[in-house]
Every structure is written in structure tokens, then in C-alpha cells.
Amino acid sequence: MTTLREREGGAPARKGAPRPSGTASPSREIRKQAAATPWLFLAPYLVLFIAFVLVPIVFGAWISLHTWDYTRPLKPFVGLENYAELFRSGSGQFTNFWGSMRATGIFTLFSVPLLLTIPLAVALLMAKKFPGRNFFRAIYFAPYVLGVAVVAVMWRYLLDNNIGLVNYYLGLVGLPNDIAWTTSTPAAWVALVGVTVWWTLGFNAVIYLAGLQDIPSELYEAARMDGASPWQQFVNVTLPGLRPVLSFVTLTTLIASVNMFGQSYLITQGGPGRETRTAIYQIADTGLRNFQMGSAAAMSYVLTLFLICLSLVVFWLFRERKDAR
């Protein structure tokens, strides 16, 4: 039986005939397209990541090696001198920078434990079934959607020594009503930590709540059958189940606390004196107000090194521990 190709005068097709040179097999083309597809989807993110993360990192490191005043055409290369000034006692930047690092440490020390424990208590409460649960969830999360400028200006008036409602209500219950919340210590630290906890606890509570919902209910039922008390269930079921969530919340809270700037800048304005001037505040003041971008860049990289060390400690504390036999 002749094929259609033979009837038209062409040569009969042969199975296994070699493909003409210069033409790729369809399977190879499909593999190439499949390999390129993920990169096409990643391309928008990679462009933004390179433009707004990698380039600023490299450019910031370059600035830190110069006496960089963006109002002058000449920017002399000084090598590691900007870093050396930060560790040279008696230099112009030593006292200011390490004073700001001390303020950052104080704020982090008091805010992080509260932002780990209070949101967890709120999440445990919100995980229970009761009328109006969704309403209370929204109430606790609502402050987090406000910008730092709105929160700081609002609380600056509420904490005002003369016209603030906080002192007014303290006086109504018989407590001292003349506390200088924004111009004296330790009241300024209480104000900054309290405002920050009120503002941001909703975010951590939502993350905890999501983690609690992922813990299988069968574990709690088995613990109750074994006679475990609520506290024992919390220690032996809830906390181990929240280990990845606790690691994430601890790390993000540490980074946010170390990078605190808006509350200090708008509520206490770094006062009294320089007591509440945090590291980010000092970096912004050095670079943007004093036009010493090289020193400011060096400060930022030293602060980054401390953050990396803190992150490694957090990862070590929350690592998975295998029980030794």
C-alpha cells in the first residue's frame, strides 16, 4: 500500500532517519523553556532586589571608606578611619555612637520580653471560643495598622506633663500626676517601651494565633487523658509546637527593637539630653544633619554586625535539639 507521500511523488518516509543539521529536537527545546520559566517569574523580584538591596549595600560600604559630604564635590578616601573612630576612645564619634548603642540596648532589653510574652497571652485568650472573639481580635490588631508618626504624635500629647490625659487620670486615682514622661528618665523609657508594646503587640499576637491553630488538638486531648494540668499542657504541648513561630517572632522583634527610631525621634526627641537617642537616631543625625555620611555608614555596618550576632544567638537557642540516647 502506497502512502500519500509516495503518491505525490516524494520519497517514502523512513523511521529513524537522521534530523537535518541545525534543528534542535522538540524535547530539548521544551527542556530549555522549562529551565528558563522560573527565572522569568523571578526576574521582577531579582531586579528590585539588586536595585534596592545589593546596590545600596555595596554603595554604603564604599561610602563608609570615604569622608563623604554630599554637599561637596571632593570625597577623600580614608580607608577604615571611619570605623577606627568608632572604637577610639576620645574621638568625636566614640561617645555619641556608643551612648546611642547603650540606649538601643536598654530599649531592646525591656521591650523584647514584653513583646514576646504579652502577645502570647493575648493569642492564648483569643484562641478560645467566646462571643465577640473576632471583634476583640480586630481591636488588638488595630493599632498596628497606624503609622509611627500617628502613634508617636498622639502619645506625645497624651503623655504631656501639663495637658496630657495620662497624668490627669493618674491624679484621679490618687497617683502622682506630674510625671515628666517625655523629659525625664526612667519615665521616658517607660513611655517609649509602653507605647511600642501597645502599638505592635497585635502583630505578634496574630502570628502566635496562627501557630496555635496549627498545633493538633489530639495532642491536647492525649495530655488531658494523661492527667496533665493546663500549665503542663502549655509547657509540654504549646511551647514545643510554637518553636518555629517563637523563633520567627523573637528574631523579628529583636530587629524591630534595635531599629527603633520614630518613637524616640517624635515622642522624646532623644531626651532628656541624649538618654533616649538610639543608634538609628544617631546614624540619621550624623549623616543627614551633620553631613558625615562616611561615619554614618560605618555606624550602620557596625550595628548590622551586632544584629547578625544576635540573630545567630536566636537561631542557636531555638535550634532543634536531638535527645541523646
BAPA-583868 format. One record per residue (C-alpha): x, y, z; residue in one letter. Coordinates in pm, whole numbers, padded with zeros to 5 digits, always signed. Example, Ala and Ser with C-alpha at 12.3 -4.5 7.8 and 13.67 -1.06 7.14 Angstrom:
2
+01230-00450+00780A +01367-00106+00714S 
***
This chain:
325
+00000+00000+00000M +00149+00331-00105T +00147+00626+00132T +00021+00972+00047L +00380+01095+00027R +00463+00826-00237E +00157+00916-00443R +00266+01279-00458E +00599+01172-00593G +00802+01215-00277G +01034+00965-00120A +00883+00740+00137P +00939+00844+00497A +01182+00627+00686R +01169+00565+01058K +01482+00668+01243G +01602+00897+00964A +01862+01146+01084P +01735+01502+01157R +01882+01776+00935P +02169+01963+01099S +02087+02294+01266G +01744+02191+01402T +01707+02108+01771A +01486+01829+01891S +01148+01934+02036P +01227+01772+02370S +01547+01976+02405R +01360+02299+02328E +01097+02212+02587I +01366+02148+02848R +01529+02485+02775K +01198+02666+02805Q +01119+02482+03128A +01457+02584+03273A +01404+02949+03178A +01048+02975+03311T +01137+03007+03683P +01387+03283+03606W +01121+03473+03412L +00894+03465+03716F +01182+03565+03946L +01303+03845+03719A +01085+04127+03865P +01191+04041+04219Y +01557+03999+04125L +01560+04339+03955V +01413+04505+04264L +01640+04307+04498F +01953+04405+04309I +01848+04769+04268A +01726+04831+04624F +01925+04580+04835V +02252+04468+04678L +02346+04800+04518V +02280+05002+04837P +02481+04752+05042I +02783+04781+04814V +02746+05157+04774F +02709+05204+05151G +03028+05008+05213A +03204+05230+04958W +03075+05545+05132I +03199+05420+05469S +03555+05423+05332L +03540+05795+05244H +03494+06130+05408T +03162+06164+05231W +02992+06504+05243D +02727+06509+04972Y +02735+06891+04964T +03099+06893+04847R +03244+06766+04520P +03553+06605+04675L +03510+06292+04888K +03856+06180+05004P +03928+05811+05053F +04019+05739+05418V +04008+05359+05428G +03900+05221+05766L +03942+05551+05950E +03566+05595+05997N +03550+05254+06165Y +03856+05326+06377A +03697+05645+06511E +03407+05443+06648L +03644+05234+06861F +03895+05508+06951R +03823+05644+07297S +03814+06022+07294G +03726+06058+06925S +03434+06269+06811G +03213+05972+06723Q +03304+05732+07004F +03095+05882+07284T +02790+05960+07072N +02776+05625+06896F +02826+05401+07197W +02588+05615+07400G +02326+05550+07133S +02411+05180+07135M +02356+05180+07511R +02015+05344+07462A +01931+05084+07198T +02032+04807+07437G +01813+04947+07716I +01511+04971+07489F +01567+04622+07346T +01621+04467+07689L +01288+04592+07823F +01071+04580+07510S +01154+04238+07366V +01048+04026+07669P +00717+04215+07689L +00658+04178+07314L +00716+03802+07343L +00502+03729+07649T +00207+03971+07632I +00113+03886+07270P +00138+03516+07357L -00106+03565+07646A -00338+03760+07416V -00316+03487+07149A -00397+03214+07403L -00702+03414+07509L -00811+03487+07152M -00776+03117+07060A -01060+03028+07296K -01420+03032+07178K -01635+03309+07326F -01887+03562+07191P -01727+03857+07012G -01394+03682+06961R -01336+03827+06615N -01418+04176+06740F -01156+04154+07013F -00903+04017+06764R -00959+04324+06547A -00931+04557+06848I -00593+04417+06948Y -00457+04431+06593F -00599+04775+06506A -00312+04991+06648P -00058+04809+06432Y -00208+04946+06111V -00132+05303+06224L +00189+05469+06110G +00464+05553+06356V +00405+05926+06306A +00038+05897+06402V +00112+05684+06707V +00402+05900+06829A +00228+06235+06790V -00087+06104+06958M +00103+05966+07256W +00321+06276+07283R +00008+06476+07363Y -00135+06206+07588L +00192+06193+07787L +00241+06567+07806D +00334+06678+08158N +00082+06963+08168N -00212+06879+07941I -00175+06503+07894G -00462+06271+07979L -00229+06011+08130V -00127+06235+08421N -00487+06355+08454Y -00623+06003+08502Y -00337+05912+08734L -00437+06205+08952G -00797+06087+08959L -00695+05756+09119V -00463+05921+09370G -00130+05856+09192L +00134+06121+09111P +00003+06339+08830N +00312+06542+08748D +00534+06275+08587I +00754+06413+08308A +00702+06121+08071W +00899+06270+07783T +01168+06477+07957T +01297+06264+08244S +01433+05916+08300T +01331+05644+08372P +00984+05780+08285A +01091+05835+07923A +01192+05471+07889W +00862+05359+08041V +00679+05576+07788A +00878+05451+07487L +00852+05084+07583V +00484+05112+07678G +00386+05289+07357V +00580+05040+07145T +00422+04739+07319V +00072+04889+07280W +00138+04964+06914W +00298+04639+06795T +00167+04359+07017L -00118+04292+06771G +00120+04173+06501F +00296+03923+06727N -00040+03809+06865A -00166+03728+06514V +00150+03528+06438I +00114+03337+06766Y -00255+03273+06694L -00171+03123+06356A +00086+02898+06522G -00159+02787+06790L -00413+02685+06527Q -00153+02459+06364D -00100+02253+06680I -00309+01934+06651P -00593+01919+06904S -00521+01547+06952E -00206+01638+07145L -00408+01833+07399Y -00661+01551+07428E -00384+01299+07491A -00228+01529+07753A -00561+01569+07933R -00613+01192+07931M -00272+01154+08093D -00380+01395+08367G -00175+01695+08257A -00272+02027+08415S -00324+02339+08197P +00025+02459+08286W +00176+02122+08195Q -00013+02129+07864Q +00127+02475+07796F +00485+02371+07874V +00484+02031+07707N +00248+02084+07413V +00203+02452+07334T +00561+02576+07366L +00719+02289+07168P +00453+02332+06900G +00529+02704+06881L +00907+02662+06849R +00932+02779+06484P +00687+03062+06550V +00875+03168+06863L +01199+03176+06666S +01043+03397+06397F +00874+03632+06646V +01188+03665+06858T +01406+03744+06558L +01169+03998+06402T +01104+04165+06739T +01476+04194+06808L +01541+04351+06469I +01249+04592+06506A +01356+04695+06858S +01719+04752+06761V +01599+04963+06467N +01365+05178+06678M +01375+05539+06562F +01035+05705+06515G +00915+05677+06875Q +01234+05829+07013S +01250+06100+06748Y +00889+06213+06784L +00798+06142+07149I +01112+06222+07349T +01325+06380+07072Q +01620+06184+07208G +01592+06345+07550G +01644+06413+07823P +01983+06512+07688G +02087+06216+07473R +01949+05943+07701E +01691+05803+07458T +01880+05871+07134R +01901+05525+06978T +02157+05400+06726A +01935+05464+06423I +01863+05813+06557Y +02236+05879+06589Q +02309+05741+06241I +02040+05961+06083A +02160+06266+06276D +02525+06208+06184T +02460+06150+05815G +02172+06381+05733L +02216+06667+05978R +02594+06677+06021N +02668+06572+05660F +02908+06297+05774Q +02780+06017+05555M +03101+05817+05581G +03081+05798+05960S +02709+05724+05946A +02765+05438+05701A +03036+05294+05926A +02796+05311+06223M +02529+05129+06026S +02764+04843+05938Y +02878+04806+06299V +02512+04794+06403L +02448+04534+06132T +02729+04320+06271L +02565+04328+06615F +02232+04231+06460L +02393+03937+06282I +02543+03818+06611C +02206+03849+06785L +02039+03656+06505S +02291+03375+06535L +02223+03356+06909V +01848+03333+06844V +01897+03057+06587F +02121+02870+06833W +01869+02899+07117L +01578+02776+06905F +01765+02504+06718R +01622+02155+06709E +01783+01950+06985R +01803+01575+06938K +01756+01377+07255D +02068+01189+07343A +02015+00818+07390R 
***
